[in-house]
Amino acid sequence: MLTNITGIKVNREKKISLSYFKNISNDTSKEDIESKLGKPNGPSLTNIGSQSNEILTYTSGVSGNLGANYEIKKHLSPTKTKDVLRCISLL
């Protein structure tokens, strides 16, 4: 199953900088990410068998060149603690 929502308009109090993004560690919860960065512009969830992945995409209020964005990929496993993998796309 794939659930993908894009283009959600989010008003941010301040721009998301690379330093905020780099402070996200593997044990950071989704709630903590959203409290630091705000709601994502494009959440996506995939479920294949017992494997689940969630991607939080931030495209508005991001420091960088036009088109800059941040993606945070969380691998959700029923037998492991949630892991956060950081993926950066700065254009």
C-alpha positions as CSV (number, residue, x, y, z in Angstrom):
1,M,0.0,0.0,0.0
2,L,1.3,3.5,-0.9
3,T,-0.2,6.7,0.6
4,N,1.3,9.9,-0.8
5,I,0.2,13.4,-0.1
6,T,2.0,16.4,-1.7
7,G,1.7,20.1,-1.9
8,I,0.4,20.7,1.6
9,K,0.7,24.5,2.4
10,V,2.5,25.1,5.6
11,N,3.3,28.5,7.2
12,R,6.5,28.3,9.1
13,E,7.6,30.9,11.7
14,K,11.2,30.6,10.6
15,K,13.1,29.0,7.8
16,I,14.3,25.4,8.2
17,S,18.1,25.5,8.0
18,L,20.6,22.8,7.4
19,S,21.7,22.9,11.0
20,Y,18.2,22.1,12.2
21,F,18.1,19.2,9.8
22,K,21.5,17.9,10.8
23,N,20.4,17.7,14.4
24,I,18.0,14.9,13.7
25,S,19.4,11.6,14.9
26,N,18.4,8.0,14.3
27,D,16.3,7.8,17.5
28,T,14.3,11.1,16.9
29,S,10.5,10.5,16.9
30,K,8.2,11.9,14.3
31,E,6.6,14.1,17.0
32,D,10.0,15.5,17.9
33,I,10.8,16.2,14.2
34,E,7.5,18.0,13.7
35,S,8.0,20.0,16.8
36,K,11.4,21.2,15.5
37,L,10.7,21.5,11.8
38,G,6.9,21.8,11.7
39,K,4.5,19.8,9.7
40,P,5.8,18.3,6.4
41,N,4.6,19.5,3.0
42,G,4.4,15.9,1.7
43,P,4.1,12.9,4.0
44,S,4.3,9.5,2.3
45,L,3.7,6.0,3.8
46,T,4.5,2.7,2.2
47,N,3.7,-0.8,3.5
48,I,5.1,-3.9,1.9
49,G,4.7,-7.1,3.9
50,S,6.0,-6.4,7.4
51,Q,8.1,-3.4,6.2
52,S,6.9,0.2,6.4
53,N,8.6,3.4,5.4
54,E,7.5,6.9,6.0
55,I,9.0,9.9,4.2
56,L,8.4,13.5,5.5
57,T,9.2,16.0,2.7
58,Y,9.8,19.7,3.5
59,T,9.6,22.0,0.5
60,S,8.5,25.4,1.9
61,G,10.3,27.6,4.3
62,V,13.6,25.9,3.6
63,S,16.9,27.7,3.5
64,G,18.8,27.3,0.2
65,N,18.4,27.9,-3.5
66,L,15.1,27.8,-5.3
67,G,13.8,24.3,-5.2
68,A,15.7,23.3,-2.1
69,N,14.0,20.6,0.0
70,Y,14.6,18.2,2.8
71,E,13.4,14.6,3.1
72,I,13.4,12.5,6.2
73,K,12.9,8.8,5.7
74,K,11.8,6.6,8.6
75,H,12.0,2.8,8.3
76,L,9.4,1.3,10.6
77,S,9.8,-2.3,11.6
78,P,7.7,-4.3,14.0
79,T,10.8,-5.8,15.5
80,K,13.1,-2.7,15.7
81,T,12.9,0.8,17.1
82,K,12.1,3.4,14.5
83,D,15.2,4.6,12.6
84,V,15.5,7.9,10.9
85,L,17.6,8.2,7.8
86,R,18.3,11.7,6.6
87,C,18.2,12.4,2.9
88,I,19.1,15.9,1.6
89,S,18.2,17.4,-1.7
90,L,19.5,21.0,-2.1
91,L,19.1,22.4,-5.5
